[in-house]
Amino acid sequence: MKLTTEEAAIFPRTFGTVSIIVGAIWLIQGLGFADTGSFMDRQPAWAVAGVILILIGLISTLAHRRKRKEDKPVQPRS
């Protein structure tokens, strides 16, 4: 089964978005801004892991956007 370009584009966008959201949650909990009583509260390791995951998500999303721009044919100006 061969994926179309649009179908193949879903994974990097979804992965990037989910990574950014989860990373932000980890960062907020690790810094202690969301005092939920979780084992992650005020733990610097989780804040660092959150930042790393946010960066991975941003790289995935931005790399996908750049590739999409390169793949589009250039329309001649009239």
Order of alpha helices (4+ residues) and beta strands (2+ residues): alpha-alpha
